Amino acid sequence: MVDNDQDRFEAEVMNELQQQEKSMKTISAAFIKAQKEFAPAIKTATNPHFRSKYVNLEGCIEAVIDALHNNGIGLIQKTHDCDDGVKVETVFIHESGETLSGGILHIPASKIDPHGVMASLTYCRRGSLMAACGIAPEDDDGNLATERAGSVAKKPQTNKFIFFIPGKYPLELSDVLTWQAKFDEMSNKIVDSSLTKEDKISKLKALVDVNQPTLNRLPVTVKMQYIGKQATRINTVKGQSNETNKN
């Protein structure tokens, strides 16, 4: 009896796998044809803080939507429940009824409010779509390449240090010392502000969290030093009286 149950289970699994394989054939062929027709995702939007161009969500959709529709494929982007940001799943639907998922992408929100969540949602939709379609952003001037004397000029690398501010545009700073000074300045302003203890502690922690990309570029000893300094500031805030906060 046990052997019969095991055989039945294995047969059901094999049948399900075969059905899944069959249900992917039409959309797989159509998607490959569509992918051959995808246009470049041109960087046309401008970030005023970085003084650089980037491809926005509209540009990503424009790069693929006509090719998808020409091959009988529709596009939807589903959101999933997420406590600390947004999760987006890009799904392709073929006119035959077959579907293809690009997986779920999670982007944390720097600030859980309408502005912060919507900004993360736009960023997440753009990243999810580009990953699912296999496209990459391309500069509208040909990747900033200019052929001169038979050679291509490469875009110079930058060693800028980015200072991230929760809920705001990041700042591009010239060197690590400037970044360190800005980090200390912002942290001390939070400690000396008239915010409540809870808000101060939350903002001090958030400042560390959003600046992890830059902190990870620092030597381990320096990184730990800044995390330790922030912990000291948090302890200082915890020791402040309610009367101090009101003042």
N, C-alpha and C positions, 0 to 999 in steps of 0.2 A: 504494500500500500504506500509506504514511504517512497519507494523507488518510482512508483507511478506518479505521485505528486511532484517529485523532483523533475521527472521527464516532462510533465505537463507545464511546469513553471519555465523550464528551459525553452520549451517550444513556444510559449507565449512571448518570452523575451526576444527570441530570434525573429518571430513574426513582427513584433513591434519595431525592431531595428530595421527589418526589411521594408516596412511601410514608411518609416522615416526617410530611408534612403530614396525610395521611389518618390516621396512627396517633395524632395529637394531638387529633382532633376530638371524640372521646367524652369524654376526660378534661378537655379544655378547657371543654366545656359544663358538665360536672359540677362542676368546680372553681369556676366562676363562680357556680353555684347555691349551693355550699357557702359561698363567701365572703360571700354576702348574709346568711348565717345565723350568721356568726362572732359570738361574744360579746366584750365588752370584756375586755382583759387587765388585771385589777384589781391595783393595788399593795397587797398584803396583808402581805408579809413586811417585817420591820423590820431596818435596818442599825444596830446599836447605836453604831457609831463615828460615822456621819454623822447619827444621830438622824433618819433619814428612811425612808420606805417605798419599796419597789420590788416589781416583779412577778417572782416566782421562776419556775423552769422548770415546776413543777406548774401554776401559774396560766396560763402560756402554753398548755400542752397542753389544759387544761380549756376554754380559750376557743375552741378550734377542733376538738377531736377529735369531738364529737358531730355537728357540722355536716358534717365530712368523712365520717364513717361513714354518716350519713343519705343521702349522695349516692354511696355506693359507693366511697369513697376511703380507702385505708389510708395510714399515715404511718410512715416509717422514717427514721432519721438515721444515715448511714454515716460512719465515721471514715476518714481517709486518713493515710498515713505523714507524719510531720512531726518534724524534729529539734529544733526550738526551741519547741514548744508543741503545739497541736492543730489539726486541720482537720476540719470537719464539713460534710457535704452532706445537706441535707434533701430527701428524695425522696417524692413522692406516687405511690401505686400504685392504679390503677383496677381494678375487678373485671373489666373487659374485657381486662386485661393491659397496657394502656397505662400509661406512666410519665411523670412530669414532675419535672424536677430544679430545685431552687431555687439551684443553684450551690454552690461550695465557699467556706466562710468560714474564715479563718485567724486564730487568736488566740494570740499568743506567751504562754508561761508565765513568770511572774516567777521561778519556781524549778523546776528539773527534778527533782522528787521526787514521790512519789505524791500528797501533799497539793496541791502546786502544780499538777500536771497535771490532777488531778480537778477542782480549782476552775476552771481554765481551760476544761475540757471542759463543765462545767455552764454557764458563762457563754457559751461558744461555741454550745452547743445552743440556748440561749434566744435568742441573737441571730440564729442561722440560721433558726430556726422563725418568729420575728417578721418577718424580712425576706422569707422565702418566702411567708408568708401575707398579708403587707401589713397587719399589725396594729401598733398602737403601745400602749405602756403607758398606763393611765388610772388616776387616783387614785380610791380608793374613796369619796371624798366629792365626786365630781364635779369633778375637776381643781382641788380646793381653791378652787372659785369659790362665792361666796355672793352671792345677789342681794339688794341692799339699795337701797331707793329707786330701783328700776328700773335699777341699774347692777350690774356684776359686778366683785367685788374680785379683782385680779390678784395672783398670787404674787410677792412681792418678789424682785428679782434679787439674787444674792449675788456678792461678789467674793472669796470664800474662796480661800485657797491650799492646795492639797492636797500633803501630803508623803507620798510613796509609799515603803514599806519592803518590800523583796523578801520574798515568802512570808508577809506579814502584812497586816492591814487598814490602809488608808491613814489618815492623820490630817488632819483639817480644821482649818487654822490661820487666824487672823484677818487676818493681813497678811503682806506679803512679807518684812519684817524678821524676823518670827518664823520664817517658812519658812527663810530664809537661816541663821539661828542654829541651827535644828534640823538642817539639812543639814551645817553645819560640825561640829556636836557629834557627829553620827552618824559622819561621816567620820573625825574625830580618834579616836573610840573604836575604830574598826576599825584604824587605824594603831597605836595603843597597846596593842592586844589581844595575847594570846598565840597567836594563830592563826599558821599557817605563811605564808610569803611568798605562795605561790600562792593561798591562801584570802583573804588580805588584798586582793591585787590583784583577784581575782575579785569580791569584795564591793564594792570601791570602784568598779569599772566598772559593776556591776549597779545601784548606787545612782544613777549618772548615767543609765543606760538607762531605769529605771522612772520617773524623775522628768522625762523629756523633756516630757510634757504641761505641767508647770509651768514648766520652763526655757524653753519656747517662748513663754510669756507675758511673759517678761522682755525688756528691751531687749537687742539683739544684743550690745552691749559687755559687759553684765552677764552674759549667758549664757556668752559666751566666757571671761569672767573665772572663772566657776565651773568650767568645763571645764578651764581652765588650772590652777586650784588643785588639781583632782583629779589631773591629770597630774603635778603636783609631788609630791603625796602618794604616788602610785604609784612615782615615782622614788625617793622617800625610803625606801619599803618595800623596793625593789630593793637599796638600799644597806645595809639592815640585815643584821647578821650572824645566823647561825643561833642563836648563843648568846643574842642579844637576844630572839629569838622565844621561846626556851624560858623566859626569865625573864618 
